[in-house]
């Protein structure tokens, strides 16, 4: 069984991410938290507020400009 994450840890993450509607990276979150966490632990802790709908994730992949076919 997975270990339960303390509410104070989840709240700290929400407080770091909340004021950043434009988004924030995992390394930026790690830097803003008072405790140093290994990346995998941070990912695990980020999953809980996302699953609980306290945070949302969004991935946008930029493909850059689309190439145009010559001669058409």
For each residue, the residues with C-beta under 8 A, 3 or more apart:
1:
2:
3:
4:
5: 9 10 44 45 48
6: 9 10
7: 10 11
8: 11 12
9: 5 6 12 13 45
10: 5 6 7 13 14 45 48 49 54
11: 7 8 14 15
12: 8 9 15 16 33 34
13: 9 10 16 17 29 33 45 46 49 55
14: 10 11 17 18 49 54 55
15: 11 12 18
16: 12 13 20 24 29 32 33
17: 13 14 20 24 29 55
18: 14 15
19:
20: 16 17 23 24
21:
22:
23: 20 58
24: 16 17 20 28 29
25: 28 29
26: 29 30 39 42 43 46
27: 30 31
28: 24 25 31 32
29: 13 16 17 24 25 26 32 33 42 46
30: 26 27 33 36 37 39 42
31: 27 28
32: 16 28 29
33: 12 13 16 29 30 37
34: 12
35:
36: 30
37: 30 33 41 42 45
38: 41 42
39: 26 30 42 43
40: 43 44
41: 37 38 44 45
42: 26 29 30 37 38 39 45 46
43: 26 39 40 46 47
44: 5 40 41 47 48
45: 5 9 10 13 37 41 42 48
46: 13 26 29 42 43 49 50 55
47: 43 44 50 51
48: 5 10 44 45 51 52
49: 10 13 14 46 52 54 55
50: 46 47 53 54 55 56 57
51: 47 48
52: 48 49
53: 50 56
54: 10 14 49 50
55: 13 14 17 46 49 50
56: 50 53
57: 50
58: 23
59:
60:
61:
62:
63: 66
64:
65:
66: 63
67:
68: 72
69: 72
70:
71:
72: 68 69
